Amino acid sequence: MAHLYDVLVIGAGVVGCSAARELSKYQLKIAVVEKGPDVCMETSSRNSAVLHAGYNNKPGTRMAKYCVEGNSTFDQIAAELDIPYKRTGKLVVGYTEDDRAKLESLKAQGEKNGIVGIEIVDRAFIDEKAPHVGGNFAMWSPTTAILSPFQFTYGMAENAADNGVEFYFDSEVTAIERDEEGIYTVKTASGEIRTRWVVNCAGLGSDKVSAMLGIDEYTLYPCRGEYYILDKRIGDMLPLPAYPVPNIKTGGLGIHLTPTLDGNIMVGPSTEYIDENDNYAATKGIMDMLIDDGSRIFPYLKKEYFIRNFAGIRPKLNPPSIGGFHDFVIERRDEIAPHAVNLVGIESPGLTSAVPISKEIVRLISEVEELKENPDFNPIRKRMVTFRDKSHEEQAKLIEENPDYGEVICRCETITKAEVLAAIRGPLGAKTMTGVKYRCRAMMGRCQGGYCQTRIAEILMEEKGIKPEELIYERRGSYIFTGEVR
Ligand SMILES: Cc1cc2nc3c(=O)[nH]c(=O)nc-3n(C[C@H](O)[C@H](O)[C@H](O)COP(=O)(O)OP(=O)(O)OC[C@H]3O[C@@H](n4cnc5c(N)ncnc54)[C@H](O)[C@@H]3O)c2cc1C
């Protein structure tokens, strides 16, 4: 780590990886430093995975501007990085005249934000688009999409790495100093990094990194959102995201139902301010509430369909007493921390806004120094093969070329050994069980790894040359084996 970088990005979530990729379009020596063992380990992997249209945010805010822009420019990014997504459209359903008035004002807000095509529709329209969704009428948002947040983040990171960006994992930033020549020394859990610019994309840790830069006026309030994931058995019943009328007072979008690209349904998220920014617990009371609230717009919720729960944590800038949305902080504070771009409170719609946010980071840097284009920048990244999506002929050909495609490791999702190996051996490959899971979907099916988890553990240990006691599930300390039983 003795090098001097032009730019050091702190945090390898979707925003940090997108920033690194955007910066790699210029002649800059760039690194990303991440406290976890992999990219996409915090909020970027724990959300509703919706490419929002942009009607929920107040006109004139960064949130509104970047959300609309992120949505309308997504086709190009998805094509360059081979990111799976689907423009399903979305229904925000209402029942009462009060709901109708709120939907009308939401529509007006969306139109002010520049969204086209949103309309108030009747029950017949709901029946045509999503007959199993409740509601007497709805607001229809045609540009809303669902996407893979994992592939979005991996796509950004892999393409950035391909364009020369270096990644340091297991390297939590603990202190930042700036010397008289203006060079930052960033102290991390695995050594020091010297850099001319610092970009703070540390998500839930961004208030602390901001304070390390000397900008100590921000406090983040972690706000947990819990979800249920439903089995694919009922996936066909929900072809598009269905939301209730948002709670204008709390700013919450309400308990919604979102289909995933792979055919599951997510129910959630709840809204609960908590004390710790890494407490991803699922709680009985909230889980029961998800069923009650979710059933109102999708009456087919049954416990037998639930296969897993998870939680994400919003980095809220507003304390619980105020609630609602606070605009993204994206700033350069030259008087306190020259040559630093500081991002704090990148909550929803941060996934949708990631690319416009990273363009703003580049713009803020280019105001201070001239950036020269990188003539060798390659915007293209190819995603690993997904065996189950291929025709029988294509599958047979893959097996002929590589017999590991003939060995199914995860039965629920039909994930082959070749895909597990690709997840581990690929660019910025997986080192943890979760890393394998997020990259190729093994262990994401109905049995949640009951069948394949130990086989994947064996492959991962063999590939990495590590002992069972060294294998970690997700984050530091999450060991899954303690030693031999017999
Ligand atoms: C419940 C929920 C639902 C959401 N749904 C949507 C949605 O449908 N659509 C949408 O557009 N947005 C949604 N969002 C918002 C979106 O997920 C986030 O805005 C986005 O993922 C933020 O990305 P990030 O890169 O800023 O943060 P993160 O993904 O959290 O990445 C930050 C990284 O910084 C690292 N880090 C932290 N501190 C340090 C340190 N000191 N040193 C080194 N590394 C550090 C972390 O380990 C982490 O990997 C949702 C969020 C939540 C919580």
The ligand as an SDF file (V2000), in Angstrom:
LIG
                    3D

 53 58  0  0  0  0  0  0  0  0999 V2000
  -34.4800   -1.1530    3.3310 C   0  0  0  0  0  0  0  0  0  0  0  0
  -33.9020   -0.3960    2.1720 C   0  0  0  0  0  0  0  0  0  0  0  0
  -34.5360   -0.4060    0.9230 C   0  0  0  0  0  0  0  0  0  0  0  0
  -34.0080    0.3120   -0.1430 C   0  0  0  0  0  0  0  0  0  0  0  0
  -34.5910    0.2090   -1.3820 N   0  0  0  0  0  0  0  0  0  0  0  0
  -34.0670    0.9020   -2.4190 C   0  0  0  0  0  0  0  0  0  0  0  0
  -34.6450    0.7820   -3.7090 C   0  0  0  0  0  0  0  0  0  0  0  0
  -35.5250   -0.0230   -3.9540 O   0  0  0  0  0  0  0  0  0  0  0  0
  -34.1510    1.5770   -4.7040 N   0  0  0  0  0  0  0  0  0  0  0  0
  -33.1420    2.4720   -4.4850 C   0  0  0  0  0  0  0  0  0  0  0  0
  -32.7900    3.1970   -5.3990 O   0  0  0  0  0  0  0  0  0  0  0  0
  -32.5380    2.5410   -3.2780 N   0  0  0  0  0  0  0  0  0  0  0  0
  -32.9590    1.7710   -2.2550 C   0  0  0  0  0  0  0  0  0  0  0  0
  -32.3540    1.8220   -1.0390 N   0  0  0  0  0  0  0  0  0  0  0  0
  -31.1750    2.6740   -0.8720 C   0  0  0  0  0  0  0  0  0  0  0  0
  -29.9040    2.0470   -1.4320 C   0  0  0  0  0  0  0  0  0  0  0  0
  -29.8220    0.6770   -1.1050 O   0  0  0  0  0  0  0  0  0  0  0  0
  -28.6930    2.7930   -0.8550 C   0  0  0  0  0  0  0  0  0  0  0  0
  -28.8980    4.1800   -1.0280 O   0  0  0  0  0  0  0  0  0  0  0  0
  -27.4030    2.4090   -1.5480 C   0  0  0  0  0  0  0  0  0  0  0  0
  -27.2370    1.0180   -1.5860 O   0  0  0  0  0  0  0  0  0  0  0  0
  -26.2550    3.0680   -0.8120 C   0  0  0  0  0  0  0  0  0  0  0  0
  -25.0500    2.6270   -1.3900 O   0  0  0  0  0  0  0  0  0  0  0  0
  -23.6810    3.0430   -0.7330 P   0  0  0  0  0  0  0  0  0  0  0  0
  -22.6220    2.5630   -1.6420 O   0  0  0  0  0  0  0  0  0  0  0  0
  -23.7180    4.4930   -0.3960 O   0  0  0  0  0  0  0  0  0  0  0  0
  -23.6560    2.3180    0.6840 O   0  0  0  0  0  0  0  0  0  0  0  0
  -23.2330    0.8260    1.0860 P   0  0  0  0  0  0  0  0  0  0  0  0
  -23.7480   -0.1770    0.1610 O   0  0  0  0  0  0  0  0  0  0  0  0
  -23.5980    0.6850    2.5220 O   0  0  0  0  0  0  0  0  0  0  0  0
  -21.6590    0.8530    0.9380 O   0  0  0  0  0  0  0  0  0  0  0  0
  -20.8360    1.5570    1.8280 C   0  0  0  0  0  0  0  0  0  0  0  0
  -19.5990    0.7210    2.0640 C   0  0  0  0  0  0  0  0  0  0  0  0
  -18.6890    1.4520    2.8830 O   0  0  0  0  0  0  0  0  0  0  0  0
  -18.0380    0.5450    3.7390 C   0  0  0  0  0  0  0  0  0  0  0  0
  -17.5120    1.2800    4.8770 N   0  0  0  0  0  0  0  0  0  0  0  0
  -18.1930    1.8820    5.8760 C   0  0  0  0  0  0  0  0  0  0  0  0
  -17.3470    2.4600    6.7430 N   0  0  0  0  0  0  0  0  0  0  0  0
  -16.1020    2.2140    6.2690 C   0  0  0  0  0  0  0  0  0  0  0  0
  -14.7940    2.5330    6.7360 C   0  0  0  0  0  0  0  0  0  0  0  0
  -14.6000    3.2460    7.8780 N   0  0  0  0  0  0  0  0  0  0  0  0
  -13.7280    2.0970    6.0260 N   0  0  0  0  0  0  0  0  0  0  0  0
  -13.8960    1.3820    4.8800 C   0  0  0  0  0  0  0  0  0  0  0  0
  -15.1110    1.0500    4.4000 N   0  0  0  0  0  0  0  0  0  0  0  0
  -16.2010    1.4660    5.0820 C   0  0  0  0  0  0  0  0  0  0  0  0
  -19.1260   -0.4470    4.1090 C   0  0  0  0  0  0  0  0  0  0  0  0
  -18.5800   -1.6670    4.5600 O   0  0  0  0  0  0  0  0  0  0  0  0
  -19.8890   -0.5750    2.8100 C   0  0  0  0  0  0  0  0  0  0  0  0
  -19.4590   -1.6620    2.0470 O   0  0  0  0  0  0  0  0  0  0  0  0
  -32.8270    1.0790    0.0310 C   0  0  0  0  0  0  0  0  0  0  0  0
  -32.1730    1.0530    1.2640 C   0  0  0  0  0  0  0  0  0  0  0  0
  -32.6890    0.3120    2.3280 C   0  0  0  0  0  0  0  0  0  0  0  0
  -31.9470    0.2620    3.6260 C   0  0  0  0  0  0  0  0  0  0  0  0
  1  2  1  0
  2  3  1  0
  2 52  2  0
  3  4  2  0
  4  5  1  0
  4 50  1  0
  5  6  2  0
  6  7  1  0
  6 13  1  0
  7  8  2  0
  7  9  1  0
  9 10  1  0
 10 11  2  0
 10 12  1  0
 12 13  2  0
 13 14  1  0
 14 15  1  0
 14 50  1  0
 15 16  1  0
 16 17  1  0
 16 18  1  0
 18 19  1  0
 18 20  1  0
 20 21  1  0
 20 22  1  0
 22 23  1  0
 23 24  1  0
 24 25  2  0
 24 26  1  0
 24 27  1  0
 27 28  1  0
 28 29  2  0
 28 30  1  0
 28 31  1  0
 31 32  1  0
 32 33  1  0
 33 34  1  0
 33 48  1  0
 34 35  1  0
 35 36  1  0
 35 46  1  0
 36 37  1  0
 36 45  1  0
 37 38  2  0
 38 39  1  0
 39 40  1  0
 39 45  2  0
 40 41  1  0
 40 42  2  0
 42 43  1  0
 43 44  2  0
 44 45  1  0
 46 47  1  0
 46 48  1  0
 48 49  1  0
 50 51  2  0
 51 52  1  0
 52 53  1  0
M  END
$$$$
